[in-house]
């Protein structure tokens, strides 16, 4: 152990406990060391990642979440394939907490030359860092051959790769993302691609893929598609969103109403007025907000009634919508 790390009595006491034969004593010592939040202690925590006890390794991985230096990042990356699931998850969590873009340089090698679950966790961390250099490894994942039955790890890898490309708004990935959104066999992967396409503002291919996704067998995919269509800023999407207002799942209807409001779709006022009378209060609330965004005075009588709704959130939304329409009429 480096004597320079043991300059004060508190740290000496912790270091002594790190050598205890009792794993629980070592685990608590690691936690105490992490509480000090001093990057000079990184070597001690990295050494604890090699402890025989999984609980100690997991504690060390969590304690390293505030250590944004090469030794910490590489130590965490190396235990992403630990035999213990708790240790792997703790390491992935800490890497995802990285805020320093310089960390990407230490992570990138693991994004393309490591075990599948390691690559997935690394891409999860790189997504948050939004470093352009991570687009290459992420896109490469989507171009890899698929197996007849993807493992859980392979599915997670594709999902995280899609997340990176969406966060980066990586235009070259659009063909791959649109294809995945419409035809990937895994629901959660299609949903991830549908969410990522929200960055493709004004892109007709993205809109077409999302409109197809509004008819997906999975309601979660349809819900995500309704959300993303509102972000594309394409009024032509209103027709498909109007159809989604009749979806069998109220969650999809809610997102469709929200997106119609974002698009300020005047042609949807009549349908939103119907939704304003729905038995589900969340739908009434969202319809009121959408009508306020659209700003059509024809909605005022129904909104006045909604301002006395039994649900306080609906009343609040209706009053806000009435104020918005009034401001629109007066040009303010």
Backbone torsions as a table, in degrees:
resi	resn	phi	psi	omega
1	UNK	NA	140.0	-177.3
2	UNK	-70.5	116.6	-178.5
3	UNK	-60.0	-26.8	-178.8
4	UNK	-64.2	-21.5	179.9
5	UNK	-82.3	-6.9	-173.5
6	UNK	-114.0	45.8	-176.4
7	UNK	-78.5	-22.1	-176.7
8	UNK	-121.9	154.7	-175.5
9	UNK	-60.1	-38.1	-178.8
10	UNK	-60.9	-45.1	-179.6
11	UNK	-69.0	-35.1	177.2
12	UNK	-61.8	-40.2	-179.6
13	UNK	-66.2	-41.0	178.7
14	UNK	-64.7	-44.0	-178.7
15	UNK	-61.6	-36.9	177.5
16	UNK	-63.1	-42.9	179.5
17	UNK	-68.3	-27.1	176.8
18	UNK	-64.3	-21.3	178.8
19	UNK	-97.1	6.8	-177.9
20	UNK	-66.6	146.7	175.7
21	UNK	-73.2	-12.6	-179.5
22	UNK	-89.4	117.4	-176.6
23	UNK	-62.0	-35.3	-179.5
24	UNK	-67.4	-36.4	176.2
25	UNK	-64.1	-42.9	178.7
26	UNK	-63.9	-40.5	-179.8
27	UNK	-61.5	-45.3	-179.8
28	UNK	-67.0	-35.6	177.5
29	UNK	-63.3	-41.1	177.6
30	UNK	-62.0	-43.4	178.6
31	UNK	-62.6	-41.9	178.0
32	UNK	-63.7	-38.4	178.4
33	UNK	-65.0	-41.1	177.7
34	UNK	-63.8	-35.8	179.7
35	UNK	-62.5	-25.0	178.5
36	UNK	-70.7	-22.4	175.1
37	UNK	49.1	47.8	-180.0
38	UNK	-116.2	120.1	-177.4
39	UNK	-62.6	-19.0	177.4
40	UNK	-65.3	-18.5	-178.9
41	UNK	-90.2	3.7	-178.9
42	UNK	-52.6	-44.8	-178.7
43	UNK	-58.0	-37.2	179.4
44	UNK	-66.1	-41.3	-179.6
45	UNK	-70.4	-38.7	177.0
46	UNK	-64.1	-38.3	176.9
47	UNK	-62.8	-36.3	179.8
48	UNK	-68.6	-19.2	175.5
49	UNK	-66.6	-13.8	179.2
50	UNK	-103.3	9.9	-179.4
51	UNK	-62.0	151.4	179.7
52	UNK	-68.4	-26.6	-175.1
53	UNK	-92.1	123.9	179.4
54	UNK	-56.8	-36.3	-179.0
55	UNK	-63.7	-35.0	177.9
56	UNK	-70.7	-42.9	178.9
57	UNK	-62.3	-41.2	179.7
58	UNK	-64.7	-41.0	178.4
59	UNK	-63.6	-39.9	178.7
60	UNK	-65.0	-41.3	179.4
61	UNK	-61.3	-42.8	178.9
62	UNK	-68.1	-38.1	-179.0
63	UNK	-65.6	-23.7	-178.1
64	UNK	-82.4	0.4	-174.9
65	UNK	-63.7	-22.4	179.5
66	UNK	-98.7	1.8	-176.9
67	UNK	-97.6	97.1	-176.2
68	UNK	-99.1	70.4	176.8
69	UNK	-136.9	167.0	-172.0
70	UNK	-61.8	-41.3	-178.4
71	UNK	-62.7	-41.3	179.9
72	UNK	-66.7	-46.9	-177.7
73	UNK	-63.2	-44.5	-178.8
74	UNK	-69.9	-35.0	176.7
75	UNK	-63.5	-43.1	178.3
76	UNK	-65.3	-42.1	-179.8
77	UNK	-60.9	-34.9	-176.8
78	UNK	-73.1	-20.9	178.8
79	UNK	-100.7	8.4	175.2
80	UNK	-65.2	-16.1	177.8
81	UNK	-111.3	23.5	179.5
82	UNK	-57.6	152.7	179.8
83	UNK	-67.0	-22.1	-177.9
84	UNK	-99.5	128.4	-177.2
85	UNK	-63.3	-35.9	180.0
86	UNK	-64.1	-38.5	178.3
87	UNK	-66.8	-44.4	179.5
88	UNK	-59.7	-44.2	-178.4
89	UNK	-67.3	-38.6	178.5
90	UNK	-63.6	-41.6	179.0
91	UNK	-66.0	-42.7	178.8
92	UNK	-62.6	-40.5	178.1
93	UNK	-60.6	-47.4	-177.9
94	UNK	-64.6	-40.2	178.1
95	UNK	-65.3	-35.4	179.6
96	UNK	-69.2	-17.6	179.0
97	UNK	-84.9	-4.4	-179.1
98	UNK	-61.7	136.5	178.8
99	UNK	-119.2	-11.5	-176.0
100	UNK	-89.1	113.9	-178.7
101	UNK	-54.6	-27.5	179.4
102	UNK	-60.5	-23.2	179.5
103	UNK	-62.5	-24.9	-177.7
104	UNK	-59.8	-37.2	-178.4
105	UNK	-62.0	-32.1	-179.9
106	UNK	-81.8	-24.8	-177.7
107	UNK	-87.7	-33.9	-171.0
108	UNK	-52.2	-40.6	179.8
109	UNK	-58.9	-30.3	-179.3
110	UNK	-77.8	-13.5	-177.6
111	UNK	-76.5	-16.8	-177.1
112	UNK	-128.1	-12.2	-176.5
113	UNK	-135.8	67.9	179.8
114	UNK	-160.6	177.9	176.6
115	UNK	-62.3	155.7	-174.6
116	UNK	-56.7	-47.0	-177.4
117	UNK	-69.6	-27.5	175.3
118	UNK	-67.4	-46.3	179.7
119	UNK	-59.7	-40.3	-180.0
120	UNK	-62.3	-45.7	-179.3
121	UNK	-66.7	-37.2	179.1
122	UNK	-66.9	-42.0	177.8
123	UNK	-64.5	-34.3	175.6
124	UNK	-60.3	-42.3	178.1
125	UNK	-69.4	-41.7	-179.5
126	UNK	-65.3	-31.9	177.6
127	UNK	-56.6	-45.3	-178.1
128	UNK	-68.1	-29.8	-178.6
129	UNK	-77.9	-23.2	177.2
130	UNK	53.1	49.7	179.0
131	UNK	-95.9	123.9	-176.6
132	UNK	-52.4	-32.4	-177.9
133	UNK	-64.0	-16.5	-180.0
134	UNK	-80.4	-9.4	-179.8
135	UNK	-64.8	-40.1	-178.1
136	UNK	-58.9	-55.3	178.4
137	UNK	-61.0	-35.5	-179.6
138	UNK	-67.0	-45.1	179.9
139	UNK	-66.1	-35.1	178.7
140	UNK	-61.3	-34.9	178.1
141	UNK	-60.2	-43.6	-177.4
142	UNK	-70.5	-17.1	179.8
143	UNK	-96.3	-1.8	179.8
144	UNK	-74.7	148.6	178.8
145	UNK	-59.6	143.5	177.3
146	UNK	-93.7	147.7	174.4
147	UNK	-93.5	164.8	-179.3
148	UNK	-60.4	-34.7	179.8
149	UNK	-136.1	100.9	-179.4
150	UNK	-67.0	142.0	175.2
151	UNK	-75.7	167.0	176.4
152	UNK	-58.7	-40.2	-179.6
153	UNK	-65.7	-39.3	-179.8
154	UNK	-67.2	-37.7	177.1
155	UNK	-64.9	-43.1	178.5
156	UNK	-62.6	-37.7	179.5
157	UNK	-62.8	-45.4	179.0
158	UNK	-64.1	-41.6	-180.0
159	UNK	-62.1	-44.4	-179.6
160	UNK	-68.7	-36.4	177.2
161	UNK	-62.3	-42.5	177.6
162	UNK	-61.7	-40.3	178.4
163	UNK	-60.3	-42.7	177.7
164	UNK	-58.7	-47.8	-176.1
165	UNK	-66.9	-35.9	177.4
166	UNK	-68.8	-44.2	179.0
167	UNK	-62.8	-34.8	180.0
168	UNK	-81.4	-10.5	-175.1
169	UNK	54.0	50.3	-171.2
170	UNK	-82.2	97.5	-174.9
171	UNK	-57.1	-38.9	179.6
172	UNK	-60.8	-16.5	-179.5
173	UNK	-86.2	-4.9	-174.8
174	UNK	-55.9	-46.6	179.2
175	UNK	-58.0	-42.4	179.5
176	UNK	-66.1	-43.0	-177.8
177	UNK	-66.5	-40.6	179.3
178	UNK	-65.2	-40.2	178.3
179	UNK	-63.5	-43.2	179.7
180	UNK	-65.4	-41.9	-178.8
181	UNK	-58.8	-33.0	-175.9
182	UNK	-92.4	-25.0	-168.0
183	UNK	-138.8	-1.8	179.8
184	UNK	-61.2	139.4	-176.8
185	UNK	-72.6	-11.7	-175.9
186	UNK	-104.4	124.0	-176.9
187	UNK	-54.4	-48.7	-174.0
188	UNK	-68.1	-27.7	176.9
189	UNK	-73.5	-43.0	176.0
190	UNK	-59.9	-42.2	-179.0
191	UNK	-62.6	-41.9	178.4
192	UNK	-61.4	-43.1	179.7
193	UNK	-65.7	-40.4	178.0
194	UNK	-61.4	-41.2	177.3
195	UNK	-66.8	-39.1	-179.3
196	UNK	-65.8	-30.4	-177.2
197	UNK	-68.4	-9.0	180.0
198	UNK	-61.2	-20.9	-179.0
199	UNK	-76.2	-16.2	-171.2
200	UNK	-82.7	59.7	-176.4
201	UNK	-58.8	127.3	177.1
202	UNK	80.9	-1.1	-176.9
203	UNK	-85.7	120.7	-176.2
204	UNK	-68.1	-36.0	179.7
205	UNK	-65.2	-39.9	178.2
206	UNK	-63.9	-42.2	178.7
207	UNK	-61.4	-43.9	179.9
208	UNK	-61.4	-41.4	179.7
209	UNK	-65.3	-40.2	-179.6
210	UNK	-70.1	-35.7	177.0
211	UNK	-66.3	-36.1	173.7
212	UNK	-63.9	-41.0	-179.5
213	UNK	-65.7	-21.8	176.2
214	UNK	-67.1	-12.7	177.9
215	UNK	-108.9	13.1	-177.8
216	UNK	-62.3	151.6	178.9
217	UNK	-66.9	-25.7	-179.4
218	UNK	-91.3	125.7	-178.9
219	UNK	-68.8	-27.9	177.8
220	UNK	-66.4	-35.5	176.3
221	UNK	-67.6	-42.8	178.9
222	UNK	-62.5	-39.7	178.4
223	UNK	-60.7	-45.8	-179.9
224	UNK	-65.4	-38.1	179.2
225	UNK	-64.1	-41.0	178.7
226	UNK	-62.4	-37.4	178.2
227	UNK	-67.5	-49.1	-176.7
228	UNK	-64.1	-35.2	179.7
229	UNK	-62.0	-33.1	177.8
230	UNK	-70.0	-23.4	-178.2
231	UNK	-87.3	-14.2	-177.5
232	UNK	-75.5	-14.0	178.1
233	UNK	60.2	39.8	178.6
234	UNK	-119.5	103.8	-179.3
235	UNK	-54.3	-26.2	-179.1
236	UNK	-62.6	-17.2	179.3
237	UNK	-74.9	-11.4	-175.6
238	UNK	-59.7	-37.0	-177.6
239	UNK	-61.1	-45.4	179.3
240	UNK	-67.6	-36.7	179.4
241	UNK	-68.0	-33.5	175.8
242	UNK	-62.0	-40.0	176.4
243	UNK	-62.9	-38.8	-178.9
244	UNK	-67.2	-18.6	175.9
245	UNK	-64.8	-14.0	177.1
246	UNK	-106.1	14.6	-178.6
247	UNK	-59.3	151.9	-179.7
248	UNK	-66.2	-21.8	-179.1
249	UNK	-106.0	129.0	-177.0
250	UNK	-66.2	-26.7	179.2
251	UNK	-62.6	-37.5	177.8
252	UNK	-69.3	-42.2	178.3
253	UNK	-59.8	-41.4	-179.5
254	UNK	-60.0	-48.5	-179.2
255	UNK	-65.7	-34.8	177.8
256	UNK	-64.9	-43.2	178.1
257	UNK	-61.3	-43.2	-180.0
258	UNK	-61.7	-43.0	-178.8
259	UNK	-69.1	-36.3	176.7
260	UNK	-62.7	-34.9	175.0
261	UNK	-67.3	-42.6	178.7
262	UNK	-61.2	-35.6	-179.3
263	UNK	-82.4	-5.4	-177.0
264	UNK	51.1	50.6	-175.1
265	UNK	-79.6	99.1	-179.1
266	UNK	-64.3	-27.9	179.9
267	UNK	-72.4	-7.0	-178.5
268	UNK	-101.1	2.4	-175.2
269	UNK	-57.9	-47.0	-177.8
270	UNK	-60.0	-44.0	-179.4
271	UNK	-67.2	-37.1	179.1
272	UNK	-69.6	-31.9	175.9
273	UNK	-65.1	-35.9	174.9
274	UNK	-64.5	-44.1	179.7
275	UNK	-63.6	-30.6	179.1
276	UNK	-62.1	-18.9	177.8
277	UNK	-102.6	12.7	-176.8
278	UNK	-67.9	153.6	-179.8
279	UNK	-71.4	-21.1	179.6
280	UNK	-87.9	119.9	-173.5
281	UNK	-64.3	-33.8	179.2
282	UNK	-61.5	-35.6	177.7
283	UNK	-71.2	-39.3	177.5
284	UNK	-61.8	-42.9	179.1
285	UNK	-60.9	-46.9	-176.6
286	UNK	-68.4	-35.4	177.3
287	UNK	-64.4	-41.3	178.7
288	UNK	-62.2	-44.8	-179.8
289	UNK	-63.4	-40.5	179.7
290	UNK	-64.7	-41.7	178.9
291	UNK	-63.6	-35.0	176.1
292	UNK	-65.8	-40.6	178.5
293	UNK	-63.8	-39.4	-178.6
294	UNK	-68.9	-38.6	172.8
295	UNK	78.8	24.9	-179.0
296	UNK	-88.9	122.5	-176.8
297	UNK	-63.6	-19.0	179.1
298	UNK	-62.6	-19.2	-178.9
299	UNK	-84.8	-8.6	-173.2
300	UNK	-59.6	-46.3	-179.6
301	UNK	-56.8	-44.9	179.9
302	UNK	-67.4	-35.7	178.6
303	UNK	-68.9	-33.7	176.4
304	UNK	-62.1	-39.0	176.9
305	UNK	-67.5	-42.2	-180.0
306	UNK	-65.1	-23.2	179.0
307	UNK	-67.4	-10.4	176.0
308	UNK	-112.1	19.0	-178.3
309	UNK	-59.3	153.0	179.0
310	UNK	-66.8	-24.3	-179.2
311	UNK	-91.8	125.3	-177.5
312	UNK	-62.8	-31.6	179.6
313	UNK	-69.8	-36.3	176.9
314	UNK	-67.1	-43.9	178.7
315	UNK	-58.2	-45.3	-179.5
316	UNK	-62.3	-44.1	-179.8
317	UNK	-65.3	-39.5	179.4
318	UNK	-65.1	-42.1	179.0
319	UNK	-64.4	-40.0	178.2
320	UNK	-63.5	-41.7	179.7
321	UNK	-63.9	-42.0	178.4
322	UNK	-60.3	-42.0	178.5
323	UNK	-65.2	-40.3	179.3
324	UNK	-63.2	-43.4	-179.6
325	UNK	-65.5	-38.9	176.7
326	UNK	-62.5	-41.2	179.2
327	UNK	-65.8	-38.1	178.7
328	UNK	-64.2	-42.2	-179.2
329	UNK	-64.9	-31.5	-179.1
330	UNK	-94.7	4.1	175.8
331	UNK	70.0	29.6	-179.7
332	UNK	-111.7	NA	NA
